[in-house]
């Protein structure tokens, strides 16, 4: 199947130059979430659980929201992040 796709569109076989380089061991992976729903909402609960489980050793966690208000779930998310941008900070 892959051969058929590459034959139809050769650019699918392109490999970016950064893929072949090894990741820097001392650099954290930055993970950012942009959402209006970083509160008591399905999205807020999902990311609250996810961010709480991600190690601060390996990840820089950033939230950006467009919401005006915060609630207790917003505060919980805030505690597990490196940086917060948006209207409730």
Backbone bond lengths (Angstrom), bond angles and torsions (degrees), N, CA, C in turn:
res aa  C-N    CA-C-N  psi(-1)  N-CA   C-N-CA  omega(-1)  CA-C   N-CA-C  phi
1 X - - - 1.452 - - 1.533 110.67 -
2 X 1.348 115.78 -43.72 1.452 119.13 -178.55 1.535 111.18 -60.90
3 X 1.323 116.71 -40.09 1.466 120.35 179.53 1.522 111.33 -60.87
4 X 1.317 116.45 -38.35 1.458 121.05 179.59 1.531 110.06 -64.89
5 X 1.336 115.90 -44.16 1.467 119.97 -179.85 1.528 111.88 -65.20
6 X 1.324 116.61 -42.23 1.468 120.26 179.79 1.531 110.96 -67.70
7 X 1.311 116.17 -36.08 1.467 119.18 176.47 1.533 110.69 -64.71
8 X 1.327 115.67 -39.54 1.468 120.27 179.58 1.525 112.01 -72.21
9 X 1.335 115.53 -33.00 1.468 120.01 -177.57 1.531 108.71 -143.49
10 X 1.319 118.54 86.59 1.466 122.55 -175.63 1.527 114.79 -55.47
11 X 1.325 117.49 -26.42 1.466 119.78 -179.06 1.526 112.71 -65.24
12 X 1.320 118.20 -15.80 1.469 120.88 176.90 1.527 112.43 -65.41
13 X 1.319 117.47 -19.19 1.467 120.48 -179.62 1.527 112.94 -88.57
14 X 1.327 117.49 0.79 1.466 121.96 -179.77 1.526 110.63 -65.34
15 X 1.325 116.50 136.82 1.465 122.72 174.27 1.521 107.82 -120.42
16 X 1.312 116.61 123.38 1.462 121.74 179.84 1.530 110.44 -65.32
17 X 1.304 116.88 151.43 1.468 121.57 -177.40 1.521 112.34 -65.63
18 X 1.332 118.53 -30.87 1.463 119.52 -177.70 1.530 112.86 -73.23
19 X 1.325 118.08 -14.49 1.461 121.22 -177.87 1.518 110.96 -70.33
20 X 1.312 117.61 -32.31 1.462 121.17 -177.78 1.521 114.06 -80.79
21 X 1.308 118.62 -9.26 1.456 120.69 179.98 1.524 110.23 -91.15
22 X 1.299 115.59 144.31 1.467 120.51 179.43 1.525 109.66 -73.73
23 X 1.331 117.32 143.38 1.467 119.18 178.17 1.523 110.90 -67.09
24 X 1.313 116.20 150.80 1.461 120.67 177.71 1.525 108.76 -74.20
25 X 1.300 116.21 126.09 1.465 120.34 -175.43 1.519 113.49 -70.20
26 X 1.344 117.40 -27.77 1.457 119.95 -177.17 1.522 113.09 -93.13
27 X 1.324 117.69 2.61 1.454 121.31 -177.87 1.530 110.19 -104.68
28 X 1.328 115.20 133.09 1.462 120.28 178.46 1.525 110.64 -78.04
29 X 1.310 115.61 153.02 1.458 121.97 172.50 1.521 107.09 -83.91
30 X 1.326 117.12 128.10 1.460 121.20 178.75 1.513 108.76 -90.23
31 X 1.322 115.34 125.16 1.457 121.99 178.54 1.515 108.06 -122.65
32 X 1.325 115.87 116.06 1.451 120.09 -178.62 1.512 111.79 -115.63
33 X 1.308 116.10 143.97 1.458 122.92 177.70 1.521 107.90 -121.53
34 X 1.335 115.82 128.72 1.461 121.96 175.92 1.519 106.78 -116.80
35 X 1.333 116.60 119.82 1.460 119.56 179.80 1.520 110.74 -162.18
36 X 1.303 115.29 150.37 1.453 122.07 171.45 1.525 110.18 -82.52
37 X 1.322 116.99 -17.19 1.463 122.19 -169.68 1.526 113.89 -103.38
38 X 1.321 117.62 38.26 1.463 121.21 178.76 1.526 109.31 -88.64
39 X 1.308 114.84 61.58 1.463 123.30 -179.37 1.528 106.84 -154.24
40 X 1.332 118.12 -163.39 1.469 120.00 177.86 1.517 109.84 -66.04
41 X 1.309 114.03 87.36 1.461 124.62 -177.32 1.526 104.68 -157.34
42 X 1.297 118.06 160.06 1.467 121.16 -179.88 1.521 111.61 -53.65
43 X 1.326 117.74 -42.98 1.468 121.32 -179.31 1.526 110.77 -65.91
44 X 1.311 117.70 -43.71 1.463 121.51 178.42 1.518 112.16 -61.14
45 X 1.310 117.22 -43.49 1.470 120.96 178.91 1.529 111.48 -66.26
46 X 1.330 116.49 -40.29 1.458 120.93 179.04 1.530 111.00 -61.03
47 X 1.331 116.59 -51.30 1.461 119.39 -176.92 1.521 112.62 -73.44
48 X 1.308 118.32 -28.27 1.455 120.79 175.42 1.527 109.96 -60.97
49 X 1.310 115.49 -45.73 1.465 120.70 179.22 1.531 111.27 -66.60
50 X 1.314 116.55 -42.97 1.463 120.99 -179.98 1.523 111.73 -64.23
51 X 1.324 116.98 -50.66 1.466 120.89 -177.46 1.520 112.12 -63.54
52 X 1.311 118.06 -34.10 1.461 120.80 179.28 1.527 111.40 -64.82
53 X 1.312 116.84 -27.76 1.466 121.65 -176.84 1.530 113.98 -91.76
54 X 1.322 117.80 -14.25 1.466 120.65 -179.89 1.527 110.28 -82.08
55 X 1.299 115.54 131.74 1.458 121.82 -177.24 1.527 112.03 -70.04
56 X 1.320 116.65 131.82 1.464 121.72 175.13 1.525 111.51 -67.30
57 X 1.313 117.28 -18.18 1.455 121.83 178.34 1.518 111.08 -67.44
58 X 1.323 116.57 -35.68 1.462 121.10 -174.17 1.523 114.71 -108.00
59 X 1.335 118.05 -18.34 1.453 121.02 -173.45 1.526 112.32 -127.16
60 X 1.327 115.45 137.57 1.456 122.18 166.67 1.522 104.61 -99.99
61 X 1.321 117.25 117.19 1.465 121.98 -174.70 1.523 109.57 -104.72
62 X 1.339 115.41 125.01 1.456 121.54 -176.85 1.521 109.74 -125.28
63 X 1.328 115.90 136.14 1.456 121.72 175.59 1.521 109.00 -114.58
64 X 1.313 115.76 142.39 1.458 121.20 171.42 1.514 107.35 -135.77
65 X 1.307 116.48 127.61 1.452 120.10 -178.23 1.516 111.28 -130.85
66 X 1.315 115.52 155.98 1.461 121.61 175.72 1.525 110.79 -108.67
67 X 1.327 116.23 2.26 1.462 119.10 -177.13 1.519 111.54 -77.10
68 X 1.298 115.36 151.95 1.459 122.31 -179.83 1.527 112.25 -83.18
69 X 1.314 116.98 -38.24 1.462 121.64 -171.24 1.525 111.57 -106.63
70 X 1.311 114.18 158.33 1.456 119.80 172.82 1.525 108.43 -124.33
71 X 1.312 115.63 160.31 1.456 121.09 175.61 1.522 107.99 -137.07
72 X 1.321 118.07 -169.66 1.463 119.53 -175.95 1.535 112.31 -66.23
73 X 1.326 118.34 -30.37 1.460 120.02 176.55 1.535 110.49 -70.67
74 X 1.303 117.17 -37.36 1.468 121.58 175.04 1.525 109.99 -59.90
75 X 1.312 116.34 -43.92 1.471 120.67 178.64 1.519 111.18 -64.22
76 X 1.323 117.60 -39.44 1.463 121.95 177.97 1.533 110.39 -63.15
77 X 1.322 116.40 -44.73 1.465 120.91 176.55 1.524 110.85 -60.52
78 X 1.319 116.44 -42.62 1.462 121.57 -178.82 1.521 112.23 -58.71
79 X 1.313 116.70 -37.77 1.467 120.91 -178.37 1.525 112.75 -67.97
80 X 1.332 116.83 -25.53 1.459 119.48 -177.35 1.526 112.92 -96.19
81 X 1.346 117.82 9.65 1.466 121.12 -176.36 1.517 112.30 -115.32
82 X 1.323 114.36 154.31 1.457 121.86 177.07 1.522 111.51 -79.62
83 X 1.339 115.86 -33.37 1.460 120.24 -174.64 1.519 108.63 -150.48
84 X 1.334 115.27 145.44 1.452 121.05 177.80 1.528 107.51 -133.31
85 X 1.325 115.70 130.00 1.459 121.75 175.12 1.507 108.12 -125.73
86 X 1.301 115.61 150.89 1.458 119.04 176.89 1.502 111.14 131.96
87 X 1.301 115.16 -163.78 1.448 120.65 -170.53 1.519 115.53 -80.70
88 X 1.340 119.06 -22.08 1.458 117.46 -177.01 1.520 114.32 -93.50
89 X 1.324 118.47 1.40 1.482 118.47 -178.02 1.498 114.01 -86.87
